[in-house]
């Protein structure tokens, strides 16, 4: 894990967090920022269809709460219409929020997982993995370890999830458990390399047979 | 400096304090209204073979022993000092202990960091500093003490701990109350103990230090921990990890409900259970976590007395169909599989059991009620089967099968110790079968537990332990 000349000086949200994590060698879905519609079209062409559009505003944390995410846009027309719909819809719901533009992202495919890091007052840096969506929120199906972890620990974390069969290929899904293991070990050493990271959410991370990719992230620094 | 950094010095002293030749009781008393009375009773009635020195400046003799005004006045060397004086009087006593060359201290006195008054915490910090400076292990303060059943010393204020069965389980507990719960359940359920240690406020002896000591203690086969919370939980995990599975550690962590959870925050603020972190850390340290006190004792008993489980294929032998079904359900719940018997085994069973009931796994031995020799034959066939990793043997008394327990006892008295784990459950109206069960329990690689469900859970934990240590 390479450490650039300076430390992380402030909390990083979404795009900023993804750029930082990409610089640290973590796998990221192709993502571009677009301030205007023409930029969004350009980004979508560059990334390749289908794409996802997400509203970008420093005042909106939970984008889905304001209908700020549009999935599976398959061509330029859908991106064009989507850009307007997103912008106007969010502006109506949240007139107070400054809208910077949209994030255009490659459409993630596969099973959603969540990876988190935190500093426990007793244990210090810890790592968490869970299956995304209701598995984490309702079932609390998560596994923790204290940092640093070895690959063996990463494998145990994944296999002890109650929802592991979903990752293991139930219902025809195929996922690369090895890719999740590698990502967990990478995140473990990242947390050790940057002690200023107080908390980090990689949520969601898409996993499929080919590997796993971060879709969204946030990094909270100590203050 | 933490004791673990200088473990050599502490471990030698701990060994002497757990096997003392001489014990001083500071605050010894003949008044049953004082804890100093009960500590003296524990030493005098607990079979302690060393010398006991009561310290009390107001008495000339206590429990028919000459009393001393101070530990300084004792002519002999002192290995262990048990202190039961008020908190304010403790510091000068500790200085006397140090000057006298005492190897270790049990500090029963309360009134330290557990009280709301910050003076208590300040006093504990002060004695901790002195203890670290002197490399003096202090168990407590605010503890009931410890009992070493293998070394025959009861350094606690509860004499009846000496009645506990002797074995290879060592309990290290943050709560004295839990020791009283587990200790007397152990008498009722015949769990054999080596040491019971109440850590109390953990002045300078914490779980990690006790695990370091017990790891090298030849009298301890398995450690059982009762944990409420720790300032430095990583130390325990790191020490446990260095053992590399050489001595199994079981842990029951209390404080897992939502109220304990709210202290820590993660993500939505409700996700990060600190207990979940403990669970993960235990796994990293090769520590097996259990959910309740009963599971802790059952599992400790099984690990102490049985051969390790090297596979998850189990044979269920039951003298009635119902309890066998229950055990099979519980096996499934605990990730155990029913073994497929080899053809040799199946033939032997078919010869011994009329075709009136299920003869493959689970075996319903009901038709052999009147024939305990046939039941022993079935049991032996299953034990010998290489496809079977462990055996559950269930027998509910009925008037017609009364001869079973005695015949089984004869069988076990004659055979070599089992090389695979076997857990049995008898249910009978006392005192029927009780003496036979007692004669077999914890011998020759066989243990008894009270219900079919608990036999399966304990077997399941042998399998979890195998995986945790893998």
Interface residues (C-beta under 8 A of the other chain):
Chain A: X114 X116 X118 X120 X121 X122 X123 X124 X126 X128 X136 X137 X140 X142 X143 X144 X145 X146 X149 X153 X156 X157 X160 X199 X201 X203
Chain B: X229 X230 X231 X232 X233 X234 X237 X263 X264 X265 X266 X267 X268 X271 X272 X273 X274 X276 X277 X279 X280 X281 X283 X284
